[in-house]
Amino acid sequence: MASVPIEVLEAIESRFDDTKNFRLDPGIATLAQRLAEHRLASARNPVERAQIHRLLAARLHNAGLRQQALDAAMEAVTIHREMGADGRKRETAAPDFAAALTNLAVLLSDAGREEEAVAIAQEAVERTRVLAADRPGQYRQDLVIALTGLAKALSRQSRPAEAIGIAEEAVSLCRELVLPDADARISLLAQSVANLGSYRNECGRREEALEAVEEAVGSFRDLAGRDPAAYDPDLARALAMLGQTLEALDRRAEALSAHEEAIAVLRRPAELLPAAHLDGLAASLLGVGHLSDSPGRAVEAFREAVGVGRQLVAGGLASHEPKLAATLSLLGDRLAEVGFHDEAVAAAQEAVEIFERLAALDPPRFQGGLQAVRGCLARVRSRRVAAPVDPQLARAADADRSAGVRLVGLSLQLWRSGREQEALAAAEQAVTRFRTADAADADETHTGLATALMNLAGMLGNVGRAGEAIPFGKDSVTAWKRAAMSSPGRYDGSLVEALSNLGRMLWEHSEFDDALEVAREEVDWSRRLAEADLEAGLLLFAEALDGLVVFSTRRGLLSDALDAAEESVQAWQALVRADPLRHDSSLGGALGNLCKILTAAEREEDALRAARAAVTVFRALARREPDRYTQDLEQCLSLAVAAADSLGYHDLVAALRPFLDAGRWDDAAETLAEIDVVVSHFVGEVGVLRSVDGSAVLETLQDTSAHAQGLLIEHYRTRDRGALIRAVQLFRLVADNIGPDGEKAVRNNLANALRVQFETTGDAAAFAEAIEIFDEVLAGLPDDDPATSAAISNLALAWHLHYYRTHEPSSLTRAVDLWRSAVASPSDGPPSRFERFHKLGGVLDELFEIDGDPALLEEAADAFRQASAGDPQNPEYLTSMLGMLNRISERTYEASAVQETDAGVEIQTEGP
């Protein structure tokens, strides 16, 4: 390329965009190096030189030249840092500096330098965030890329929980992006979503992870269909993530198919550009080795993974050595299982030798790996499995199983492409191959046949051939039961899925009683998973209960349906607590089903309660996705009105009817939420009594206030938000109807309830209303009123709570000033006076952590002294005082030590 004129190279360069292309990336990298050398020779502007290095790093990285890319990226960042003193240049170069930091963070992470990567990535995000705040249209894409790099670095530093929050922000921003190149936006979003799925999987959030990774696979599959050279590697990576996630969910057969497809997709890129793609190929080969029930296929995969690992290490990727040793250890285990003892020992021994060398260089990092491979070597040496009686027959069985796995994967690909008949043919062949293999090895338990049967049954059922599907579905259930019995807990999820499919097919074929029995068995098996505290098991349990509700209801088994419906609601509530956004629609549906069954059982009060809960769920969903959930909201409102009407709550029905007739579903839901049945009852009673006897009205309002207090206590005890909302409604009702004599006390109760509502929900409007009421109550009290100090304390508590919720220092300062006023109030007396001194000491201590003023600590100590002196029997007061005095003492000692050190330095500097 040295003989090609620069003008020609630049013309060629102009034809390439930033998209990766495994066929062209090696050549593009060579061209980029030649042009960078030419441009750097004449470039004097440091901004231009940094940009040349940054762009070169990106091209080298695409070609898998990691070390050269890292060198170029570090040079780009170094140049930018050296420009720090030149403000004008620094401002002009800010976007390129942020991009250079983002590139460097990714390359450091790939090189295993996790701590440096995190620091650089955080700086990149900070700088890019500033740019995006000023010009979001221009720099939001850069912010997405920077956030993605930070999340990746955090994950590799074993901090996946932190990575999730960063990745979620990247996905959210990416969904809002508008780019000229639609494929570029889809690719960036798919990459962000795939990474998010990976981090969720690391944190055990399997179902969420699966949803994200499946979205990414679908997007990359579409992109790769249009431009395989650009997007096949991304598709393979997403498929590998899908395999890992499915394996974590114990869906091993699907996981195996995903890894097999990833291998097939990545082979060509790995051949043309091994430096960039061999490590991805090795990862999926390991996945196949782990998951395959066929010893032959597992050994084949591990052997190839070892070969890939050797190639990576020979190519200078020393960071892959621990992976190579771990793969050799796995290969040794598998070889020992099938009777290749000498080869197994050799592989395990080599793994030990690699880790011994690594542990000698870095004991803390590699000692654990060394112990693990030594354990494997010991196992392999002690395991001398007899060779198969008929090796040729065993190899044939393994070949059939390998073919069966590939045919299952092919059938799924064909099905997703809409080629149903070809998919069915491949699925039938897969079943045949697995049956042949199992007949030759009848004593072994293999799940491949169970998977193939379930796959074929599902496809037949989905094309309306339930009668043909049922025998395969029954055989699938039998096969999964055998696997589940032989390995307790390992295959229960697959068995539940097979039972679910069989029950649905039996019902569609009008075999109702059999379908009901299968549904009951599905519930029994999924209950075992749920009791093991597995989120995936709880989800299967909830879905199984929903199916049993439907079948029992249609067969007229009201008692069975009610039991299942109540248990289903409980299961979905548990899932919603873990992940509200994923499961809330299912909870709403379960509540709606429960309402219908309770109505049929003539339990109208419970039915109304279920309907109102369902309305609350679907109202929130309809606000987010009106086209999808408005109809559900309408149906649940109709259920609520029917239940209220049958109970005689005519005022509630009358309040809802105008909104329902006008199709104003959200207004109707809001009215239903505001007019609680209990509140509706009291409003009606107050209205009747007002025209008869004022004293009776007062008595009713007192009862209402007492009921509200009870609801507030229930909320404190159970954290039931519904009880809190009803308490606020009732206090508001009393405040609106009671006379001036009791108004201050009642409004104070209302304000306290609103404060609790803000504490629980973060509702800013509730806080604002509470503060307004507290201020009004305080303004109406003279300084010498005994209630004044209590009113000030309520305000102080509210502002202190606001600080906890918002972390606004001004709120804490406001709370401190109010507590000072509360303890200074002459109307105050024991024991509350001492409690308020204690509160003052606490908020002063918190303010010191922000402000750093030592006088605040002294004031806090004095407040704690006052509290302890007033109530010396209170251990909390005494502990707080002693703790504060100890802190002051430690600070005094530290300050003294610093002064002595400073003095010593001064003496030394005066010497010769």
N, C-alpha and C positions, 0 to 999 in steps of 0.2 A: 504493500500500500504506500510505501515511501515514495514510489515513482509517480503516483497519481497526483495530478495538480490539486492544490488546495481548493481552487474554485469548483472543481468537479466533486471533491469530498463534501464541500458545503452544500452543493446542489443536491447531493444524495441525502445528506442529513436533513434537509428541509422537507423531505418526503416522509419522515418518520414522526409519529406523535409519541406521547409518553406511555402508551399502552405496551405492556410486555408482550413478547412474541418469541416463543421458545425456538422457533426455526431461525429467527433473524438476530436474536439478542447477542450471540457471540460476535457476529460480524459488526453489529452496531457498536459494541463495546470497543472493538479494535479501531473502528473509524473514530469514535469519540476520543480515544487516547491520542490518536494522531492529530486531531484538530485541537485538542487541549494543549498539547505540546507547542503547536504553532501559535496559538493565541496567547499562551502565557509568555512566550518569548518577547512579545511586543506590548503586552498589557502592563501599564504602569498604575492604573487606578486600582486601589486595593478592593473596592467594591466589585469591580469587574473580575479581578483575579479570584476572589472568593466565590463568585457565581460560577466561574469556569470549573473550579474544584468541586463545587456542590453538584453541578449537573453531571460531571464525569463520575462522581461517586454513585449516582443513581443508575447510570448506564452499566457500570461495572457490577453493581449489586444485581441488576436484572440478569446478567450473564453468569452469576454465581461466583464472581471473583471477589470473595468477601474481604480478604485482607487488603487488597488493593483499594477496594471501595472504602474500607474503614480509614485507610491512610488519607485518601482524598477528602473524605468528610471531615476528618480531624484538622486537616490543613485549612479547609474552608472556615471552620469555627475559629481556629487560631487567628486567622487574618481579621475576622470580625472583632474578636476581642482586642486585638492590637489597635483597632480603630477607635477604641473606647474614648480616647481623649478628644477626638474631633467630633463635636456635636453635630455639625451639619452633615458630615458623611454618615454618622451613626443613624441619624434620622432617615436619610435616603435609603440606607441599607437595611433598615429594620425588617421589612418583609423577607428579604433574602437570608438575613441572620436567623430569623425564626424558622424558616424552611431548612436551613443548614443544621440547626439544632435537632429538628425533627428527624432528619436523615441520620444524623450521628447516633441518636438514641436507639433507633431501630438496629443499626449495625452493631452497636455495643451490646445490645441485648442478644443478637444472633451469635456474637462472639463469646457469650457466657459471662460478660462483665456487667452483671445485673445491677450492682450498687451504683456504678457510674451511669448506667443507662437510665435508671429512675431519676437521678438528679438532673441529667441533661433533659430528659423528657418533661420533667416538671417545669424547667425553665422555658422550654419550647412552648408548652401550653400557656404559661403566663404571658409570654411575649405575643403569641398569636391571639390570645384572648383580647389583649389591648387593641390589636389591629382590627379584629372582627367587631369590637364594640363601636369603633369609629366608622368602619365601612363593611357592614355585614355581607352585603352582596358580593364584595370582592374577596373577602377573606374567610367566610364561613366554611368553605371547603377545606382550607388550610387548617382551620381549627379542628374539624372532624379528623383529619389525618394526624394532627398532633395528639389529640385525645386518644386515638387508636394506638399510637405508639406508646403513650404513657400507660394505658391499660395493659398492653402486652408486656411492658417492662415490669409492672407490678406483679402480674401473674407469674412471670418467670422468677420473681423474687419470693415466690410462695405467699403472695398477698392477693389471692383471687377475690376476696370479699371487697377490697378497695377497688380492684379492677372493674367489678360489676358496675359500681356507680359511675365511674368514668366512661365505661363502654355504653351504658344506657344514655348518657348525655350525648355521646357521639352518634348513636342511632337516632335519637330524637332530632338532633340538628340535621342529620343527613336526610331524614324524611322530608324536611322543609326545603332542601336544596333545589335550586333550579339551575341546570347546567345546559349549555348548548348541545353537548353530546349526551344523549339519553342513556346510551350504554355505559358511559363513564359513571353516571350517577347510580345506575343500577348496580354496577360492579362495586362502587364504594360502599353503597348501602349493604349489599350482600356480604362484603368483607366485614363490615362493622357488626352486622347481625350474627355472622358465624363466630366471631371472636366473643361476642356477648354470650352466645350459647355455650362456648367452651368454658368460660369462667363460671357460668351458672352450674355447669356440670361438675366442675372442681369443688363447688360449695355444696353439692348434694341437691341442688334444685333441678332435678332430672327432667320433670315434665316441661318446665319453662325452657330448659336447655334444648329439649327435643323440638319444641315449637320453633325456636329461633333457628336451629341448625337446618331443619326441614325447609324453612323459608329460604335460607341461603342456598341450599342445594337446588331448589327449584329455580332460583334466579340464575345461578351459574350454569345450570343445565340449558336454560334458554340462551344465555350468552354464548356458551360453547357450541351450541347448535349453529349459531351464526358465524362464529369466528373461533374455531377450535385452537388455532395456534396461539391466540391471545388468552383464552380462558380455560383450556383443559386443565392446566395445573391448579387453578383456583377451584375448579369443580372437584378435582381429586382430593384437594385438601379439605373441602367441605364434606365430601363423602367420608373421609377418614374421621372427621369430627362426628359425623352421624353415626359411624360404627362405634366409636367410643361411647357416645351417649346411649345408644341402644343397648350396648353391653352393660352399662351401669343400670339400666332398667330391666336387666335380665332377659332381654329379647335377643337372644344369642344368634338365632338363625338369621334374623334381619340384619344384625350387626355384621355377621359374616358376609352376607351378600353385599353390604355397603363397602366393606374393605376389599372384597374381590373386584367390585366395579372400580374402586379407586385405583387398584393395581392396574387393571386393564386400561384405564384412561391415562395413567401416568407413565406407562412403559415407553411410549414414543418420546415424550419430553425428556425422560431420563436418559434415553439413548443419545439424543441430540445435544442435551445440555446437562450432563451428569452433575456438574458442580452445583447447579441450582436445585436439582430435583431428586437426586438419589436419596437424600435423607427422608423426603416424603414417601418415597417408594418403600424404604426400609420400615417406616412406621406402620404402613398398612400390611406389609408382610408379617410383621410381628402380631398385628391384630388377627390375621388369618391363623397364624400358628397357635395363638391363645384360644381361639374360638372353635377351630375345626374339631369335630368329633371323629374325623378320620385321621388316625395316626400317620398314615402315609402323606396326606396333604399337609398336616402340621409339620412333619419333618422336612418336607419339600420347601415349605414357606420359611422355616427357620434357617435352613441351609442357604437359601437365596438371600435372606436378610444378613446372614454372616458374610456372604460374598460382597454384598453392597457395603457393609460396614468396613470390610477390609479396603475396598476401593476408596471410600471416603477418607480413611486414615492415611492411606498411601498418597492421596491427593493433597495432604497437608492439613486436613481438618482434625487436629489432635483432640479437639473437644468431643469428638465422637468415640474416642477410645473406651470410656466407661460404658457406652451403649453397646459397643462391639462385645465387650466382656460379658455384659448381661445377656446378650443374645446367644453367645456361645454357651452360657450356663443353661439357658432355656433349651437350646438344641440338645445339650447333653442329657437333660431330664427326659426329653421326648424320645431320644434314641434309646435310652435305657428301658423305657416302657415297652418298646417293640423288639427288644432283644439284641440290639447292636451295641454290645457292651464295650468293646475295645474303642470304637469310634466315640461313644458317649464319654468315656473316661478321658480321651484325648481332648475333646472339646471343653469339658469341665476344667481339666488341668490348665489349658491355655487361658481360660477365664481367670483362674486363680493367679497365674503368673502376671497377667496384665494388671490386676488390682493390687498385687504385691508391689509392683513397680510404682504405680500411682500413689499408693498409701505411703510409700517411703518418702515421696516428695511432698505430700500434703495429707498427713494422718487424719486430722479432724474431718476432712471432706470425704475421704475414701475408705476409712476404716470399716464403716457399716457395710459398704458394698463388698469389701474383702471377706468379712464374716459370712455374708450371704452366699457368695460363690464357693467358699470353703465348705459350707453346709451342703451345697449341691454336690460337690465332688465326693463328699462322704456318702451321700445317698446313692450316687451313681455307682460307686465302688462296691456298695453293699447289695446292690440290686442286680441279680443275674437272672433275668427272665428267660425262660426257655423259648427257643425260636418256635414260630408257629408250626404246627404239624404239617401243613401244606402251604409253604411260602407262596407258591404260584397262585393258589386260591385266595390267600390273604391279599396279595397285590391286586388281584382282579376286583376283590370287594372294595379295596381302597379306591381303585380307579372308578368304579361305579359311584361311590359316594362323592368323589371329586366332581364327576360329571353331573351328579344330581344337584350339588350345590350351585354349579354354574348355570344349570338349567333353571333352577329357582330364580336366580338373579336375572337371567335373560327374560323369564316370563314376567317378572315385575317391571323391567324396562319396557317391554312390549306393551304391557297393560297401561303404563303411564303415558305411552305414546298414542293410545287409542287403538292399538292393533289387537283387538280382543281375541279373535280366533287364533292368531299366531301365539298369543300369550297362553291360551288354553292348551294348545298343542304342546308347547314347551313345558307347561305345568304337569300335563299327563305323562310326558316322557320322564320328568324328574321323579314322579312317584314310581314309575316302572323301574328306573335305575336303583332307587333306594330299596325297593322291595327285593330286587335281585341281590343287592349287597347284604341286606339283613338276613336273607335266606341262607347265605353262605357263612354267616357269623351269628347264629341265632342266640348265642349265650350273652352277647354284648348288648348294652342298651345304647342306642344311637338316636339322637333327636332329629337327625336329618329327615327321616321318613315322616315324623310327626309334623315337621314344618312344611314339607312338600304336600302332605295331605290337607293341612289347614289352608295352605295357599290355593290349592285346586278347588277345595270346597267353597272357599270365599269367592273365587272368580265365577264358579258355576252359579252360586246363589245370586251374585250381582247381575248376571245376565238373564235372570228369571228361570233358571233351571234348578229350582230348589229340590225337586224330586231326585235328580241325579246327584245333587250336592250332598244330600243327607248321609248316604253310606260313607262317603269320604270324611264327612264331618265327624261321624261316630267313630270311625277308625282313628281319626286324629286325636279325639278325646282319649281313646284307649291308649294310644301311644304316649301321649303326654302324661297320663296317669302313671304309666309304667316308669317314665323318666322321673316324675315327681316323687314316686315311692322310693326309687333307688337313690335319689339325691335330695333329701328333704330340704325345702326352702329354695332350691335352685331353680326349679321349673314351674313353680306354682303360678306365676304370672302368665306363662304361656298356656297352662291348662285352663286358667280362668278365661283367657281370650278365646280358646277353642270352644269352651262351654257356651260362651256368649254367642259366638257365631252359630253353633248348632241349635241353640234355643231359638234364635231368630228364624233360622231356616225351617225348623219344625213348625213354628207358628204360621209362617207364610204358606206352608203346605197343609195347613188346617189340622195338624196333629197337636191339638191344644193341650191335652193332658200331659203328653210327653214333654212339650215345651215348658210347661209349668214345673215339672220335676227337674228338668235340666236347669231352669232358672234358680230353683232352690239350691241345687248342688253348686251352682256358680256362686251364690251368696255364701255358702258354707266355706268354700275354698278361699274366696277373697277375704272373708272375715279373718282367716289365719294370717293373711298378709297384713291386714290392717292392725291386728293385735301386735304385730311385730314392730309397730311404730314406723312403718315405711310409708312415706308420702305417696309413692306410687301404688302401694297396696291399699291405702285408704281411698285413693281415687278409683281403683278397680272395684272396691267394696261399694262405694257410693253409686257407681254406674250399674253394678249388679242389682242393688236394691231398687233402683229406678226401673230396671227391666222387670223385676218381680212385682212391683207396684202395678205396672201396666197389665201384665198377664193376669194377676189376681183380680184386678178390677174388672177386666173383660170377662172373666169366668164367674163374676158375682161373688167372689170370696172377700166380702167387705172387711172382716176382722183381720184376715191375713194382709190385705192391702194396706189397712190402717197401720198395723205394726211395722210393715216395711217402709211406709211413707214417713212415719215419725223417725225411724232410725236413719232413713235417707237424709232427712233435713239435718239431723245431728252430724252426720258424716260430712255433708257439704258445708255446714257451719265451721267445722274444724278445718276443712281445706281452705275456706275463705279467710279464716284467721291467719293462715300461713301465707296466702297469696290472694288478696281480694280481687285484683283485676282479672285473674285467670278463671276463677270459679264462680264469680257472683251470678252470672246468668244461669248456671246450673242450680245454684241455690234458689234463685227466683222460681225456676221451673218446679223444683221439688216442693217449695212452699205452695205453689198453685195447685199441684196434685194433692197435697195434703188438705188444702181448703176444700176441694171438691169431695174428697172422701169423708171429711168431717161433716160436711153438709149432708151427705147421703146418710151418715150415721146420726143425724139430728143433733149434732153438737155445734150449734150455731155460734156460741160465744168463741169457742176455739177456732171455728172456721173463720170468723171475722178477724181474729188475731193473726191467723196465718195469711189471710188475704192482705191485710195491712202491711205485714212484713214483706210480702211479695211485691206490693206496690212500691214500697220504699226501694227495693232492689232494682226493679225495672224502670223506675223513674230516673235513677242515676244513669242506668244504661241507655235509656232513650235520649237523655241529654247528650251523651257522647256519640251515639250512633242511632239517630232517629229512624232512619229507613229500616233498620234491622229489628229494633225493639219496641217501637211505638205500639204495634199490635199486641204484643205481650202485656204492655202497660194497660191498654184498654181492656183486655180480657180480665186482668186482675182487679181493676177498678169495678168491673161489672160483678165479679164475685163478691167484692167487699160490700157493694150496695145491696146485693141480694141477701147477704147475711145480716146486714144492719136492718134491712126492712123486715126480715122475719123475726128479729129480736125487738122490733118496735122502736128503734132509734130513728124516729121519723125526722127529727131536727137535723140529724146527720145526713140522711138521705136528701132532705130538702136543700141543704147547703151544697151537696154535690151535684144534684140534678141539672142545674143550669149549665154547669161546665161540661157535663157529659153530653147533654143535648147539642151543645155547640162544638163538640169535638175538641175541647180545650183540656186535653188529658193532663198536661203538666199542672195546670191550675187546679184541676180536680185532685190530683195527687197531693199538692201542697195543702189544699183545704183538708183533706183526709188526715194529713200529718199534724196539722195544727189543731183540728177539732178531735181530740182524743175521745174515745167512748166515755171515759170517766169524766173528762171535762164537759162533754156534751150533757151528761147526766146532771152535773152540778149547775150548769148554765140553765137548764130547763127548770130545775128546782128553785133556783134563786129567782128566776123570772116569775114563777107562780107565786112565791111567798111575798115578793116585793109589794104586790097589790093587796096583800092581806094583813101582814103583821111584820113590822120592822124588826122586832126582837127575834122573830123566827129567822129572818134573813141573816141577822148577825150570827145566830147559832149555826146556821148552815155554812156561813163563810168561815167560822171558826173550825167547823168539822173539815171543811175543804183545806184550810191551812194546815191542820193536823195531818190530813192525808198527804198533802204535799211534803211535809216534813218526813213522813214515813217513806215516801218514794225516794227522797234524797238520801235517807239512811240506807235504803235498799241499794241505791247506786253506789254508795261508798263501800258497801259489803260485797256486791257482786260485779261492779263495774258495768252494769246494764245501762246503756245509753238511753234506752227507751224510758226507763224509770226517771232518769234525769230530765229528759225532754218533757215528760208529763208533769214533773214537779215544777218546772219553769212555767208551763201553761197554767197550772192551778194557782201558783203564786201570783201570776199576772191577773188571773180572773179575780182573785180576792182583792188585789191592789186596786183594780178598776171599780170595785163595788163597795168597799168598806168606807166608813165615815172617817172624818179627820182625826178622831181620837186614836184610832189604831193604824192610821195611814203610814206613819214613819216606820213603825216596826215591821209592817208587812212589806213596804217597799225595800227595807233593808234586807228582808228575807229573799225578796225577788232578786236583788242585786247580788247577794251571796250565791244564789242558785245560778245566776248568769256567769258569775266568776268561775264556778265549778264547771259550767258548760265550756267556757274558754279553755280552762285547764285540760278538759277531756278532749275537746275537738279542735282547739286552735281557732275557733270562730271569732274573727276580729270584731264583728258587729256585736256579738254578745259581750265582749270586753268593753267596747265603747259605751254600750248601754249601761253596764254595771258601774263604770266610772261616773257616768252622768248622774245615776241615781245616788251613788255614795256622796258625790259632791253636793247634790241637792239636799240630802238628809243632813250633811254636816253644816251646810249654810243655814239651815233652819234651827240649829241648836246653839244656845248661848254657851259661852266659854265655861261657865260653872255648872252646866248640866252634866249629871253623872254619865250620860250616854255619849258625851263628846269624845272622850278618849277611845271608846269602843269604835265609834264611827271613823276616827282617824286610823285606828288599827286596821279596820276593814280595807280602807284605801291603801294602806301600806302593803297589806297582804296581796292586794290586786296588782299593784305595780311591781312587787317582787316577783309574782308569778309571771307578769308580762316580760320581765327580764329573762326568766328561765326559758320562756317560749321563743323570744326574739333575739336574745343576747344583745340588746341595745343598752349600752352603758347608762344612757340618760334615764332609763326606767329604774335601774338600780339606784342611781343618785336620788331620784324622786322617792323611792322607798326608804332610803336612809333618812332623808329630811322628814318624812312623815313619822317614822319611828321616833326620831328625836322629839317631834311635837307630841307624840303620844305619851312618852315617859315624862315630858315636862308638864303635862296637863295637871292642874291642881285637883281636878275632880276625880282623878284616878286613885284607886286604893288597892290594898292587897286582896287576893293574891295575884290578880291580873297584872299589877304594876311590875312585879318581879319577872313575870313571863315576858312582858314587853321589853324590859331591859335585856333579857336574854336574846330576844329577837333582834334588838338593835345591835347587840354585839356580833351576832351572826352576819348581818348585812354589812356592817362595817368591815368585817374580815374579808368578805367577798369583794367589797369595793377596793380594799387594799391590793388584792390580787391584780386589779386592773390599773389602779392609780399609782400604787407603789409609795404612797405618802406614809412614812412611819408614824405620823400623828394619828392616823386612822387605827393602827394597831393599839396605840396607847388608849385611845378612846374606847375601842372594843374591849380591852382588858378592864377598863373602869366600869363599863356596862355589865360585864360578866361578874365583877366584884359586887356591884349593887344587887344583881339577881341572887347571887349566892348568899350575901349577907341577909337579905330579906327572907330567904327560904333555905336555911343551911341544911335542911334534911333532904333537899332535892339533889340526887347524885349527878344529874345531867348538868345542873348549874355549876356545881363544884368542878366537874370534869372539864367543862368549857373554860372556866377561869384558869385552871392549872395548865391546860393545853396552850392557852394564849400567852400566859406568863412564860412558859417554856419557849415558845416561838420568839418572844421578844428577847429572851436571854440568849438564844442561839444567834439571832441577828446582831445583837450587841457584840458577841464574841467574834462573829465573822467580820464585822466592821473593824473591830480592834486588830484582828489578824491582818486584814488588808492594809491598815495604816502602818503596822509594823513592817510589813513587806515593802511597802512604798518607801518607808524611811530607810530600810536596808539598801534598796536600790539607789536612793539618793547618795548614801554614804559611799557606795561603791563607785558611783560616777565621779565623785570628787577626788578619788585616789589618783595615783600616777598612771 
